[in-house]
Amino acid sequence: YDDIWILRFVLSHKKKTEDAINAALKTMMFRHERKLNELGDIRHKMPNHINKCESENYFPCHRVFMKYCEGNDATMHTLSNKDRGIISYILLAKVAIKEIAEELSDEELQDIYLYLNECQFQVLDATTRRTGRLTKALRVVDMTDMALRKFDLSYAKKDLAASKATEDYYPQLLGSMLIVNGPSWLDRVWIILRPLFPRRVTAKINFVSPKKRPQDVKPFLSYTTKDDLPTRYGGNNEEWPLACAGALFEKHSDMNVD
């Protein structure tokens, strides 16, 4: 718990020192209660559906989540460059969200987010310390082929609640969220969902369609290069699924989680 760690709280609370201190103290208590500092270096436990063969290294909650994912590219957490932020790709049409809503408890969903956030925080914190630049994550929610019949509003609300339950303990973790190729029905659903999101989150959400609007590739380029960005998002990389998913999430000796 040093200056670099608390910087994320200061920035998240718009330099209101007392609020930042209270949030940091609350987080320290939460980490103690959940024994997060005792986990050590868990960057190698970053879950990726492409690496099912390594699932024995993942947390049990992530192995459960993978059972609801189709193919080997439903969810990928990638790091194309060790000095840039994480890019998470979620192909929503390949995730059985209705079954998740029906079968997983609120606590199980919270654990999925908690341990994913902890993995990502450790990666981004190490990068921040090495480069001297505050490093954040990009979340890409790809809605290609996502039909309305596959969508479940109860899942969206449940997923949002689980995310909000842990996000306060990881300030400045998410840099941006891109909703890609949103279907025509999304506008109606967004009217319902938007009020449920904190303003600090909605400010980070952008709806893009790089294949239709080439200028929409720009938000991706704060986290990767055009050569590393997949062609489906307006880049030059024809590889898919991405080989870099999980490739750089390994055990290292540069951790400081005390």
C-alpha positions as a Markdown table, in Angstrom:
| # | Residue | x | y | z |
|---|---|---|---|---|
| 1 | Tyr | 0.0 | 0.0 | 0.0 |
| 2 | Asp | 2.3 | 2.7 | -1.3 |
| 3 | Asp | 1.9 | 6.0 | -3.2 |
| 4 | Ile | 1.4 | 4.3 | -6.5 |
| 5 | Trp | -1.3 | 2.1 | -5.1 |
| 6 | Ile | -3.2 | 5.0 | -3.5 |
| 7 | Leu | -2.8 | 7.2 | -6.6 |
| 8 | Arg | -5.7 | 5.3 | -8.3 |
| 9 | Phe | -7.9 | 6.2 | -5.4 |
| 10 | Val | -7.0 | 9.8 | -5.5 |
| 11 | Leu | -7.6 | 10.0 | -9.3 |
| 12 | Ser | -10.9 | 8.1 | -8.9 |
| 13 | His | -12.2 | 10.6 | -6.3 |
| 14 | Lys | -11.2 | 13.6 | -8.3 |
| 15 | Lys | -8.4 | 14.5 | -5.8 |
| 16 | Lys | -10.8 | 14.7 | -2.9 |
| 17 | Thr | -8.3 | 13.6 | -0.3 |
| 18 | Glu | -10.6 | 12.5 | 2.5 |
| 19 | Asp | -12.8 | 10.5 | 0.2 |
| 20 | Ala | -9.8 | 8.8 | -1.4 |
| 21 | Ile | -8.4 | 7.9 | 2.0 |
| 22 | Asn | -11.7 | 6.4 | 3.2 |
| 23 | Ala | -12.0 | 4.4 | 0.0 |
| 24 | Ala | -8.4 | 3.1 | 0.4 |
| 25 | Leu | -9.0 | 2.2 | 4.0 |
| 26 | Lys | -12.2 | 0.3 | 3.1 |
| 27 | Thr | -10.3 | -1.5 | 0.4 |
| 28 | Met | -7.6 | -2.5 | 2.8 |
| 29 | Met | -10.2 | -4.0 | 5.1 |
| 30 | Phe | -11.8 | -5.8 | 2.2 |
| 31 | Arg | -8.5 | -7.2 | 1.0 |
| 32 | His | -7.7 | -8.4 | 4.5 |
| 33 | Glu | -11.2 | -10.1 | 4.9 |
| 34 | Arg | -10.9 | -11.8 | 1.6 |
| 35 | Lys | -7.2 | -12.7 | 2.2 |
| 36 | Leu | -6.3 | -11.3 | -1.2 |
| 37 | Asn | -2.8 | -10.3 | -0.2 |
| 38 | Glu | -2.1 | -13.9 | 0.7 |
| 39 | Leu | -2.7 | -15.0 | -2.8 |
| 40 | Gly | 0.7 | -13.8 | -4.0 |
| 41 | Asp | 1.4 | -13.5 | -7.7 |
| 42 | Ile | -1.7 | -14.7 | -9.6 |
| 43 | Arg | -1.1 | -13.2 | -13.0 |
| 44 | His | -0.7 | -16.6 | -14.5 |
| 45 | Lys | -4.2 | -17.5 | -13.3 |
| 46 | Met | -5.8 | -15.0 | -15.8 |
| 47 | Pro | -8.6 | -17.0 | -17.3 |
| 48 | Asn | -8.8 | -17.4 | -21.1 |
| 49 | His | -11.3 | -19.7 | -22.8 |
| 50 | Ile | -8.6 | -20.3 | -25.5 |
| 51 | Asn | -6.4 | -21.9 | -22.9 |
| 52 | Lys | -8.8 | -24.6 | -21.6 |
| 53 | Cys | -5.9 | -27.0 | -21.3 |
| 54 | Glu | -4.5 | -24.8 | -18.5 |
| 55 | Ser | -7.8 | -24.5 | -16.7 |
| 56 | Glu | -6.4 | -26.4 | -13.7 |
| 57 | Asn | -4.4 | -23.3 | -12.9 |
| 58 | Tyr | -7.5 | -21.1 | -12.8 |
| 59 | Phe | -9.7 | -20.3 | -9.9 |
| 60 | Pro | -12.7 | -22.6 | -9.4 |
| 61 | Cys | -15.2 | -19.8 | -10.2 |
| 62 | His | -13.5 | -19.2 | -13.5 |
| 63 | Arg | -13.6 | -22.9 | -14.5 |
| 64 | Val | -17.3 | -22.8 | -13.8 |
| 65 | Phe | -17.8 | -19.7 | -15.9 |
| 66 | Met | -15.9 | -21.4 | -18.9 |
| 67 | Lys | -18.6 | -24.1 | -19.0 |
| 68 | Tyr | -21.0 | -21.4 | -20.2 |
| 69 | Cys | -18.8 | -20.3 | -23.1 |
| 70 | Glu | -18.9 | -21.6 | -26.6 |
| 71 | Gly | -15.8 | -22.2 | -28.8 |
| 72 | Asn | -12.3 | -21.0 | -27.9 |
| 73 | Asp | -12.8 | -17.3 | -28.4 |
| 74 | Ala | -15.8 | -16.4 | -26.2 |
| 75 | Thr | -13.6 | -14.6 | -23.7 |
| 76 | Met | -10.0 | -13.6 | -24.2 |
| 77 | His | -7.9 | -11.4 | -21.9 |
| 78 | Thr | -4.9 | -10.3 | -24.1 |
| 79 | Leu | -1.7 | -8.5 | -23.7 |
| 80 | Ser | -0.1 | -7.9 | -27.1 |
| 81 | Asn | 2.6 | -5.7 | -25.6 |
| 82 | Lys | 3.9 | -6.1 | -22.0 |
| 83 | Asp | 4.1 | -2.3 | -21.7 |
| 84 | Arg | 0.5 | -1.6 | -22.7 |
| 85 | Gly | -2.8 | -2.3 | -21.0 |
| 86 | Ile | -4.9 | -5.5 | -21.1 |
| 87 | Ile | -7.6 | -5.8 | -23.7 |
| 88 | Ser | -10.5 | -8.1 | -22.8 |
| 89 | Tyr | -12.6 | -9.4 | -25.7 |
| 90 | Ile | -16.1 | -10.8 | -24.8 |
| 91 | Leu | -18.1 | -12.3 | -27.7 |
| 92 | Leu | -21.5 | -12.0 | -26.0 |
| 93 | Ala | -23.3 | -14.3 | -28.5 |
| 94 | Lys | -21.0 | -17.1 | -27.4 |
| 95 | Val | -21.8 | -16.8 | -23.7 |
| 96 | Ala | -24.9 | -18.6 | -22.4 |
| 97 | Ile | -26.1 | -15.6 | -20.4 |
| 98 | Lys | -29.6 | -16.9 | -19.7 |
| 99 | Glu | -28.2 | -20.1 | -18.2 |
| 100 | Ile | -25.7 | -18.0 | -16.1 |
| 101 | Ala | -28.6 | -15.9 | -14.8 |
| 102 | Glu | -30.6 | -19.0 | -13.8 |
| 103 | Glu | -27.8 | -21.1 | -12.4 |
| 104 | Leu | -25.2 | -18.9 | -10.8 |
| 105 | Ser | -25.7 | -17.1 | -7.5 |
| 106 | Asp | -24.9 | -13.5 | -6.9 |
| 107 | Glu | -21.9 | -14.6 | -4.8 |
| 108 | Glu | -20.6 | -16.8 | -7.5 |
| 109 | Leu | -20.8 | -14.0 | -10.0 |
| 110 | Gln | -19.0 | -11.6 | -7.6 |
| 111 | Asp | -16.2 | -14.1 | -7.1 |
| 112 | Ile | -15.8 | -14.3 | -10.9 |
| 113 | Tyr | -15.3 | -10.5 | -11.1 |
| 114 | Leu | -13.2 | -10.3 | -7.9 |
| 115 | Tyr | -10.5 | -12.8 | -8.9 |
| 116 | Leu | -10.5 | -11.5 | -12.5 |
| 117 | Asn | -10.1 | -7.9 | -11.3 |
| 118 | Glu | -7.3 | -9.1 | -8.9 |
| 119 | Cys | -5.4 | -10.8 | -11.8 |
| 120 | Gln | -5.8 | -7.8 | -14.0 |
| 121 | Phe | -4.8 | -5.4 | -11.3 |
| 122 | Gln | -1.6 | -7.3 | -10.6 |
| 123 | Val | -0.7 | -7.2 | -14.3 |
| 124 | Leu | -1.5 | -3.5 | -14.7 |
| 125 | Asp | 0.2 | -2.5 | -11.4 |
| 126 | Ala | 3.4 | -4.2 | -12.4 |
| 127 | Thr | 3.3 | -2.4 | -15.8 |
| 128 | Thr | 2.6 | 0.9 | -14.1 |
| 129 | Arg | 5.6 | 0.5 | -11.9 |
| 130 | Arg | 7.9 | -0.6 | -14.7 |
| 131 | Thr | 6.9 | 2.1 | -17.2 |
| 132 | Gly | 6.0 | 5.0 | -14.9 |
| 133 | Arg | 2.6 | 5.4 | -16.7 |
| 134 | Leu | -0.7 | 4.6 | -15.1 |
| 135 | Thr | -1.9 | 1.6 | -17.0 |
| 136 | Lys | -5.5 | 0.6 | -17.4 |
| 137 | Ala | -7.6 | -2.1 | -19.2 |
| 138 | Leu | -9.8 | -2.0 | -22.2 |
| 139 | Arg | -13.0 | -4.1 | -22.3 |
| 140 | Val | -14.4 | -4.9 | -25.7 |
| 141 | Val | -17.9 | -6.3 | -25.7 |
| 142 | Asp | -18.6 | -7.7 | -29.2 |
| 143 | Met | -22.3 | -8.1 | -29.9 |
| 144 | Thr | -21.9 | -9.6 | -33.4 |
| 145 | Asp | -24.7 | -12.1 | -34.1 |
| 146 | Met | -26.3 | -11.2 | -30.7 |
| 147 | Ala | -30.0 | -11.8 | -31.2 |
| 148 | Leu | -32.6 | -10.3 | -28.9 |
| 149 | Arg | -33.8 | -13.8 | -28.0 |
| 150 | Lys | -30.4 | -14.6 | -26.6 |
| 151 | Phe | -30.4 | -11.5 | -24.4 |
| 152 | Asp | -31.6 | -11.7 | -20.8 |
| 153 | Leu | -32.3 | -8.5 | -18.9 |
| 154 | Ser | -32.2 | -10.3 | -15.5 |
| 155 | Tyr | -28.6 | -11.4 | -16.4 |
| 156 | Ala | -27.6 | -7.9 | -17.3 |
| 157 | Lys | -28.9 | -6.6 | -14.0 |
| 158 | Lys | -27.3 | -9.5 | -12.1 |
| 159 | Asp | -24.0 | -9.1 | -13.9 |
| 160 | Leu | -24.0 | -5.3 | -13.3 |
| 161 | Ala | -24.7 | -5.8 | -9.5 |
| 162 | Ala | -21.8 | -8.3 | -9.3 |
| 163 | Ser | -19.5 | -5.9 | -11.1 |
| 164 | Lys | -20.4 | -3.0 | -8.9 |
| 165 | Ala | -19.9 | -5.1 | -5.8 |
| 166 | Thr | -16.1 | -5.2 | -6.4 |
| 167 | Glu | -15.3 | -2.3 | -8.7 |
| 168 | Asp | -14.9 | 0.2 | -5.9 |
| 169 | Tyr | -11.9 | -1.9 | -4.7 |
| 170 | Tyr | -10.1 | -1.6 | -8.0 |
| 171 | Pro | -10.3 | 2.1 | -9.0 |
| 172 | Gln | -8.9 | 3.3 | -12.3 |
| 173 | Leu | -8.7 | -0.3 | -13.4 |
| 174 | Leu | -11.0 | 0.1 | -16.4 |
| 175 | Gly | -9.9 | 2.7 | -18.9 |
| 176 | Ser | -12.6 | 2.2 | -21.4 |
| 177 | Met | -15.4 | -0.1 | -22.6 |
| 178 | Leu | -16.2 | -0.5 | -26.2 |
| 179 | Ile | -19.5 | -2.0 | -27.3 |
| 180 | Val | -18.9 | -3.3 | -30.8 |
| 181 | Asn | -21.4 | -3.9 | -33.5 |
| 182 | Gly | -24.4 | -3.3 | -31.3 |
| 183 | Pro | -27.7 | -4.7 | -32.8 |
| 184 | Ser | -30.6 | -2.4 | -33.6 |
| 185 | Trp | -32.5 | -3.5 | -30.5 |
| 186 | Leu | -29.7 | -2.4 | -28.2 |
| 187 | Asp | -30.8 | 1.2 | -28.1 |
| 188 | Arg | -34.1 | 0.2 | -26.4 |
| 189 | Val | -32.3 | -2.0 | -23.9 |
| 190 | Trp | -29.7 | 0.7 | -23.2 |
| 191 | Ile | -32.4 | 3.1 | -22.1 |
| 192 | Ile | -33.3 | 0.7 | -19.3 |
| 193 | Leu | -29.8 | -0.2 | -18.4 |
| 194 | Arg | -28.0 | 3.1 | -18.5 |
| 195 | Pro | -29.5 | 4.5 | -15.2 |
| 196 | Leu | -28.2 | 1.4 | -13.4 |
| 197 | Phe | -24.6 | 2.2 | -14.2 |
| 198 | Pro | -22.6 | 4.8 | -12.2 |
| 199 | Arg | -21.8 | 7.9 | -14.1 |
| 200 | Arg | -18.0 | 7.2 | -13.9 |
| 201 | Val | -18.7 | 4.0 | -15.8 |
| 202 | Thr | -21.1 | 5.3 | -18.5 |
| 203 | Ala | -18.5 | 8.0 | -19.2 |
| 204 | Lys | -16.1 | 5.2 | -20.3 |
| 205 | Ile | -18.6 | 3.4 | -22.6 |
| 206 | Asn | -18.5 | 4.0 | -26.3 |
| 207 | Phe | -20.5 | 2.3 | -29.1 |
| 208 | Val | -18.3 | 1.6 | -32.1 |
| 209 | Ser | -18.5 | -0.3 | -35.4 |
| 210 | Pro | -15.0 | -0.1 | -37.0 |
| 211 | Lys | -16.0 | -2.1 | -40.1 |
| 212 | Lys | -18.7 | 0.4 | -40.9 |
| 213 | Arg | -16.9 | 3.5 | -39.6 |
| 214 | Pro | -13.1 | 3.3 | -40.0 |
| 215 | Gln | -12.6 | 6.2 | -37.6 |
| 216 | Asp | -14.0 | 4.0 | -34.8 |
| 217 | Val | -10.7 | 2.2 | -34.7 |
| 218 | Lys | -9.2 | 5.1 | -32.8 |
| 219 | Pro | -10.3 | 4.1 | -29.3 |
| 220 | Phe | -8.5 | 0.8 | -29.6 |
| 221 | Leu | -5.2 | 2.4 | -30.4 |
| 222 | Ser | -4.6 | 3.7 | -26.9 |
| 223 | Tyr | -4.2 | 0.1 | -25.9 |
| 224 | Thr | -2.6 | -1.6 | -28.9 |
| 225 | Thr | -1.1 | -1.0 | -32.3 |
| 226 | Lys | -3.0 | -1.3 | -35.6 |
| 227 | Asp | -0.7 | -4.2 | -36.6 |
| 228 | Asp | -1.7 | -6.1 | -33.4 |
| 229 | Leu | -5.4 | -5.2 | -33.5 |
| 230 | Pro | -7.5 | -7.9 | -35.1 |
| 231 | Thr | -8.9 | -7.2 | -38.6 |
| 232 | Arg | -12.5 | -7.7 | -37.3 |
| 233 | Tyr | -11.9 | -4.4 | -35.3 |
| 234 | Gly | -10.3 | -2.5 | -38.0 |
| 235 | Gly | -6.7 | -3.6 | -37.5 |
| 236 | Asn | -4.2 | -5.5 | -39.6 |
| 237 | Asn | -3.8 | -8.7 | -37.5 |
| 238 | Glu | -5.6 | -11.6 | -39.3 |
| 239 | Glu | -4.9 | -14.0 | -36.4 |
| 240 | Trp | -8.0 | -15.1 | -34.5 |
| 241 | Pro | -8.2 | -16.3 | -31.7 |
| 242 | Leu | -5.3 | -14.3 | -30.6 |
| 243 | Ala | -2.2 | -16.2 | -29.6 |
| 244 | Cys | -1.3 | -13.5 | -27.1 |
| 245 | Ala | -4.3 | -14.4 | -25.0 |
| 246 | Gly | -2.6 | -15.5 | -21.8 |
| 247 | Ala | 0.9 | -15.7 | -23.3 |
| 248 | Leu | 2.4 | -12.9 | -21.2 |
| 249 | Phe | 0.4 | -13.6 | -18.0 |
| 250 | Glu | 3.2 | -15.5 | -16.2 |
| 251 | Lys | 4.7 | -15.7 | -12.8 |
| 252 | His | 7.3 | -13.0 | -12.2 |
| 253 | Ser | 9.5 | -11.7 | -9.4 |
| 254 | Asp | 8.4 | -8.0 | -9.7 |
| 255 | Met | 5.3 | -8.3 | -7.6 |
| 256 | Asn | 4.5 | -6.1 | -4.6 |
| 257 | Val | 1.2 | -7.1 | -3.0 |
| 258 | Asp | 1.9 | -6.2 | 0.6 |
